[in-house]
Amino acid sequence: MSVAVGQCFVKAGASYPDVWQVVSIDRPPVSIAHARLVRLSNPDDRKTLSLVALADRRQYVPHEGSKILRRRLGAL
């Protein structure tokens, strides 16, 4: 799976996942490509992850708002 600027992800298996959006991608010629992300609920929170980690569905899954909302409501 390719990762693109603007795409959103959540941590796999999190009960109340934070939604992170890719704001930039750094593809250096010699090392692994990384994505810079911001948390949508607080854009001051930032992190950098390798594209390999974001593509690993055991770690992160693409954001699907309706499914996340259903999981939250189902847990109540």
C-alpha positions in Angstrom: 0.0 0.0 0.0 1.3 3.5 -0.8 1.1 6.3 1.7 0.1 9.8 0.5 0.0 13.2 2.1 -3.5 13.8 3.6 -4.1 10.2 4.4 -5.2 9.4 7.9 -4.3 6.4 10.1 -5.1 5.0 13.6 -3.1 2.7 15.8 -4.3 -0.9 15.3 -6.2 -2.4 18.2 -6.5 0.9 20.2 -9.8 1.2 22.1 -10.1 4.9 21.6 -7.7 5.6 18.7 -6.3 9.0 17.9 -6.5 9.9 14.2 -3.2 10.9 12.7 -2.9 12.6 9.3 0.2 12.5 7.0 1.4 16.1 6.4 4.6 15.3 4.6 6.8 12.4 3.3 10.6 12.4 3.4 12.2 10.1 0.9 16.0 10.4 1.4 18.0 8.6 -1.3 20.1 6.6 1.2 17.7 5.6 4.1 14.1 4.5 4.7 11.3 6.9 3.8 9.4 8.5 6.7 6.0 10.2 7.0 5.4 13.2 9.3 2.0 13.0 11.0 -0.1 15.3 13.2 -2.9 14.3 15.5 -6.2 15.7 14.2 -7.6 16.4 17.6 -4.4 18.4 18.6 -2.2 19.5 15.7 0.5 20.4 18.1 1.1 16.7 18.6 3.4 15.4 15.9 5.3 12.2 15.2 7.4 10.7 12.5 7.0 7.0 11.4 8.6 5.0 8.7 6.4 4.2 5.7 7.1 0.6 6.4 5.4 0.9 9.9 2.4 2.8 8.4 2.0 0.1 5.7 2.0 -2.7 8.4 -1.7 -3.4 9.1 -0.7 -5.0 12.4 0.5 -1.5 13.6 -1.6 1.1 11.8 -4.8 1.0 9.8 -6.2 3.7 7.4 -8.8 5.9 9.1 -12.4 5.0 8.5 -14.5 7.4 10.6 -17.7 5.4 10.5 -16.1 2.2 11.7 -14.3 3.9 14.5 -17.5 5.6 15.6 -19.3 2.2 15.6 -16.6 0.6 17.7 -16.7 3.4 20.2 -20.5 3.3 20.5 -20.5 -0.5 20.6 -18.1 -0.4 23.6 -20.5 1.8 25.7 
